[in-house]
Structures are given as C-alpha cells and as structure tokens.
C-alpha cells in the first residue's frame, strides 16, 4: 500500500503497522501511533467508503474520517470489539442496527446497488477471473463462477424490496460498545457500522441473506425479533447468498 507523505506524517516514525485486526475486512492496515489507533484503506473501495461514511453519519454511528487524500482513507478506531468477538446478545443488537439502517428513507440515498448493477458487476468480476470458487460456501461447492452467474440470471427475483442496505452485514462489521458504555446524559452508546463501501439502495435480502447465514439458533431468532415483522422469503435468502459468492 503506497501512502502519500502527508498521510504518513499523521502517524510519526514510531507507528506500528499491522494487517492483523478484527472488525475491518479487505485490504486494511491497523496503525498504532502515539496519537492513537487508526485504520488505513487505499484504492477504489476506500474512495467508495469515504463518500458513504460522510453520508451515513447523518443517521448511524460510523467511524470518524481522520484524513482522505487521493485514494487513501484514514479512519479513527472506535475502541470497541466486533460482535464476532462479543457474541452475547449479538442477534438482538444486529436486528436493531439493521432495522435502523433499512428505515433510512430510500430517496435520501445517492448510492445505487440494485440488482441490474450488481449483476453487471458480477459478470465483470467473473470475466476478469476475480472470483475464487474455492471460497464458496458448502452449499455451492463444486460450482464454477460462470455457473453461479448463470443461475443468478436464470433465477432473478421478479421484484426488489428496496431499502438502504449495508452490503456485507456480518457480526464482524458491527462494533459493540461495552455494556456500561454511555453517552453524555446517560443514553446508551450506539454500535458502530464499519466496512460500508458497498452500502446503497438494494433489496433488503442483500443484508438479510448474509446475517441469517452468519447467525444460528437463538441468535437468529433474536435477530428476527429485534429486526421486526418479516417472514423470511427462503427463495430470496438463497438467491442473495448465491450472489454473495461472486463478491
């Protein structure tokens, strides 16, 4: 990762760099410096995330942007652990967070992640050889990337239930405050959403498919109760889980 000099100057010569971290996915570096802990991303995904973070901050708790130069994004560390590492009550917390995200007015969101665009992007990724079938879930083991794409086209849902989606809503991408964490005035601190580079208008099942793949048993039941009235559409859950294999 090549970084502009002014970005490096933020951290100083004594900073410790690491790619061993949790709660952030993709090509992200964790920097421990005298001024604090930061996360650094670079490239097109960093540019996408920067714009989405600035927009989403109006509605949700997200990491603070410390600096953005060229295609390099520097984020402040929230100081909390992800729900992947703090499983107690994870389903309930994730249900509340996702309901709040999905309740943001769609007409306020400038980012489009609807199915036409997602299928186009999927086709491009398959053609460019960017999909590794070895990473597919057990349900799709043995399929080629081309076969997955062909199924997605053939089984495309007839409609989309559009909301503002996260795009990768997993326990690792929700940071939970300590049980005693309070804001000024005694209100409970809100969880922090991270890795929002794929955020945009899409079918709510983009998120539901991923979170219900990650949560099991009581945690899944807690999630559905906290998220609110929804009768899971099994066909859509399967479709968007299949879609996720190409990203």
C-alpha positions as CSV (number, residue, x, y, z in Angstrom):
1,X,0.0,0.0,0.0
2,X,1.6,3.3,-1.2
3,X,0.7,6.2,1.0
4,X,1.1,10.0,0.5
5,X,3.7,11.6,2.7
6,X,1.1,13.7,4.4
7,X,-0.8,10.6,5.5
8,X,2.4,9.0,6.9
9,X,3.2,12.2,8.8
10,X,-0.1,11.8,10.7
11,X,1.4,8.7,12.5
12,X,5.0,9.6,13.1
13,X,8.1,7.4,12.8
14,X,7.2,5.2,15.9
15,X,3.9,3.9,14.5
16,X,3.4,0.2,14.4
17,X,1.6,-1.2,11.2
18,X,-0.3,-4.4,11.1
19,X,-2.8,-6.3,8.9
20,X,-3.8,-8.5,11.9
21,X,-7.0,-7.0,13.2
22,X,-10.7,-7.7,13.5
23,X,-13.9,-5.7,12.7
24,X,-12.5,-4.5,9.3
25,X,-12.3,-6.6,6.2
26,X,-10.4,-6.3,2.9
27,X,-7.1,-4.6,2.5
28,X,-7.0,-2.6,5.7
29,X,-4.0,-1.8,7.8
30,X,-4.1,-1.1,11.5
31,X,-1.8,1.6,12.8
32,X,-0.9,2.1,16.4
33,X,0.7,5.5,16.9
34,X,1.4,7.9,19.7
35,X,-1.7,9.8,18.7
36,X,-4.0,6.7,18.9
37,X,-5.1,3.8,16.8
38,X,-6.2,4.2,13.2
39,X,-7.2,2.1,10.2
40,X,-5.9,2.8,6.7
41,X,-7.5,1.7,3.4
42,X,-6.5,2.5,-0.2
43,X,-7.9,2.1,-3.7
44,X,-11.4,2.3,-5.2
45,X,-13.0,0.7,-2.2
46,X,-11.6,3.4,0.0
47,X,-13.0,6.1,-2.2
48,X,-16.4,4.5,-2.2
49,X,-16.3,4.1,1.6
50,X,-15.3,7.7,2.2
51,X,-18.3,9.0,0.3
52,X,-20.7,6.6,2.1
53,X,-19.3,7.3,5.5
54,X,-19.8,11.0,5.2
55,X,-23.4,10.5,4.0
56,X,-24.3,7.8,6.5
57,X,-23.0,9.7,9.5
58,X,-26.3,11.7,9.5
59,X,-28.2,8.6,10.5
60,X,-25.9,6.0,12.0
61,X,-22.8,5.7,14.2
62,X,-19.8,5.1,11.9
63,X,-16.0,5.6,12.2
64,X,-14.7,9.1,12.1
65,X,-12.8,10.0,9.0
66,X,-9.4,11.4,10.1
67,X,-8.0,12.0,6.6
68,X,-8.7,11.3,3.0
69,X,-6.1,12.0,0.2
70,X,-6.1,10.6,-3.3
71,X,-7.4,7.1,-2.8
72,X,-6.2,6.7,0.8
73,X,-8.7,6.8,3.7
74,X,-7.7,7.0,7.4
75,X,-10.3,6.1,10.0
76,X,-10.3,6.5,13.8
77,X,-10.6,3.4,15.9
78,X,-13.9,3.3,17.8
79,X,-12.2,1.3,20.6
80,X,-14.9,-1.3,20.6
81,X,-14.9,-5.0,19.6
82,X,-16.9,-6.5,16.9
83,X,-20.0,-8.7,17.6
84,X,-18.0,-11.6,16.1
85,X,-15.9,-11.4,19.3
86,X,-18.7,-10.4,21.7
87,X,-21.5,-12.9,20.9
88,X,-23.7,-12.2,23.9
89,X,-26.9,-10.5,22.6
90,X,-25.4,-10.2,19.1
91,X,-28.6,-11.2,17.4
92,X,-30.7,-8.5,19.2
93,X,-28.1,-5.8,18.6
94,X,-27.7,-6.6,14.9
95,X,-31.5,-6.7,14.4
96,X,-31.9,-3.2,15.9
97,X,-29.0,-1.8,13.9
98,X,-30.2,-3.3,10.6
99,X,-33.8,-2.1,11.2
100,X,-32.4,1.4,11.8
101,X,-30.4,1.3,8.6
102,X,-33.3,-0.1,6.5
103,X,-35.6,2.6,7.8
104,X,-33.5,5.4,6.3
105,X,-35.6,7.0,3.5
106,X,-34.5,5.4,0.2
107,X,-35.0,8.7,-1.7
108,X,-32.3,10.3,0.5
109,X,-29.6,7.7,-0.6
110,X,-27.4,8.6,-3.6
111,X,-25.8,5.2,-3.9
112,X,-27.3,2.6,-6.2
113,X,-26.7,-1.1,-5.5
114,X,-29.8,-2.5,-7.2
115,X,-29.8,-5.8,-9.0
116,X,-29.1,-4.6,-12.5
117,X,-25.9,-3.0,-11.3
118,X,-25.0,-6.0,-9.1
119,X,-25.4,-8.5,-11.9
120,X,-23.4,-6.3,-14.3
121,X,-20.6,-6.1,-11.7
122,X,-20.8,-9.8,-11.0
123,X,-20.4,-10.6,-14.7
124,X,-17.4,-8.3,-14.9
125,X,-15.8,-10.0,-11.9
126,X,-16.3,-13.4,-13.3
127,X,-14.9,-12.4,-16.7
128,X,-11.9,-10.9,-15.1
129,X,-11.2,-14.0,-13.1
130,X,-11.6,-12.2,-9.8
131,X,-13.9,-15.0,-8.2
132,X,-12.3,-17.9,-6.4
133,X,-14.7,-20.9,-6.4
134,X,-12.5,-22.4,-3.6
135,X,-14.0,-19.8,-1.3
136,X,-17.6,-20.8,-2.0
137,X,-19.9,-21.9,0.9
138,X,-20.5,-25.7,1.2
139,X,-24.0,-25.2,-0.4
140,X,-22.3,-24.1,-3.6
141,X,-19.1,-26.2,-3.5
142,X,-18.2,-27.7,-6.9
143,X,-19.8,-24.9,-8.9
144,X,-17.8,-22.6,-11.2
145,X,-18.1,-18.9,-11.1
146,X,-19.7,-19.0,-14.5
147,X,-22.3,-21.4,-13.3
148,X,-23.1,-19.2,-10.3
149,X,-23.6,-16.2,-12.6
150,X,-25.8,-18.2,-15.0
151,X,-28.0,-19.3,-12.1
152,X,-28.3,-15.7,-10.9
153,X,-29.5,-14.6,-14.2
154,X,-31.9,-17.5,-14.6
155,X,-33.4,-17.3,-11.1
156,X,-33.6,-13.5,-10.8
157,X,-36.4,-12.4,-8.5
158,X,-39.3,-10.7,-10.1
159,X,-39.1,-7.7,-7.8
160,X,-36.9,-5.9,-5.3
161,X,-37.9,-4.7,-1.8
162,X,-35.7,-1.6,-1.8
163,X,-34.1,-0.2,1.3
164,X,-30.7,1.3,2.2
165,X,-28.5,-1.8,2.6
166,X,-25.1,-2.3,4.1
167,X,-23.9,-4.9,1.6
168,X,-21.9,-7.0,4.0
169,X,-23.8,-7.1,7.2
170,X,-21.9,-9.6,9.3
171,X,-21.1,-9.7,13.1
172,X,-17.6,-8.6,12.2
173,X,-18.9,-5.4,10.7
174,X,-20.8,-4.2,13.8
175,X,-18.7,-2.9,16.7
176,X,-20.4,-3.0,20.1
177,X,-19.9,-0.6,22.9
178,X,-19.1,-2.0,26.3
179,X,-22.2,-3.0,28.4
180,X,-21.5,0.1,30.5
181,X,-20.9,2.4,27.6
182,X,-22.9,5.6,27.9
183,X,-23.1,8.9,26.0
184,X,-23.4,12.2,27.8
185,X,-26.7,12.4,29.6
186,X,-26.7,8.6,30.3
187,X,-28.1,7.4,26.9
188,X,-26.6,4.1,25.7
189,X,-24.0,4.4,23.0
190,X,-24.9,3.1,19.6
191,X,-23.0,0.3,17.9
192,X,-20.6,1.4,15.1
193,X,-21.1,0.2,11.5
194,X,-17.9,-0.5,9.6
195,X,-16.9,-1.6,6.1
196,X,-19.7,0.4,4.4
197,X,-18.1,0.5,0.9
198,X,-20.9,-1.5,-0.6
199,X,-23.7,0.5,1.0
200,X,-26.6,1.5,-1.3
201,X,-30.1,1.1,-2.4
202,X,-30.9,-2.6,-2.9
203,X,-33.3,-5.4,-1.9
204,X,-33.3,-5.8,1.9
205,X,-32.4,-9.5,1.3
206,X,-28.9,-8.5,0.4
207,X,-28.4,-7.9,4.1
208,X,-30.9,-10.5,5.5
209,X,-29.3,-13.3,3.5
210,X,-25.9,-12.6,4.9
211,X,-26.8,-12.0,8.5
212,X,-29.1,-15.1,8.6
213,X,-26.2,-17.1,7.2
214,X,-23.9,-15.9,10.0
215,X,-26.3,-16.3,12.9
216,X,-27.7,-19.6,14.1
217,X,-30.3,-20.8,16.6
218,X,-31.3,-18.4,19.3
219,X,-29.1,-15.6,17.9
220,X,-31.0,-15.8,14.6
221,X,-34.4,-15.8,16.4
222,X,-33.2,-12.8,18.5
223,X,-32.2,-11.0,15.3
224,X,-35.6,-11.6,13.6
225,X,-37.5,-10.4,16.7
226,X,-35.4,-7.3,17.0
227,X,-35.5,-6.5,13.3
228,X,-39.3,-6.5,13.3
229,X,-42.1,-8.1,11.3
230,X,-40.6,-10.1,8.4
231,X,-41.5,-13.6,7.2
232,X,-38.2,-14.7,5.6
233,X,-38.5,-15.5,1.9
234,X,-36.4,-18.6,1.6
235,X,-36.0,-18.2,-2.2
236,X,-34.7,-14.7,-1.8
237,X,-32.4,-15.8,1.0
238,X,-30.9,-18.5,-1.2
239,X,-30.6,-16.1,-4.2
240,X,-28.7,-13.4,-2.4
241,X,-26.4,-15.9,-0.6
242,X,-25.6,-17.2,-4.1
243,X,-25.0,-13.6,-5.2
244,X,-22.5,-13.1,-2.4
245,X,-20.3,-15.8,-3.7
246,X,-19.2,-13.5,-6.6
247,X,-18.2,-10.6,-4.3
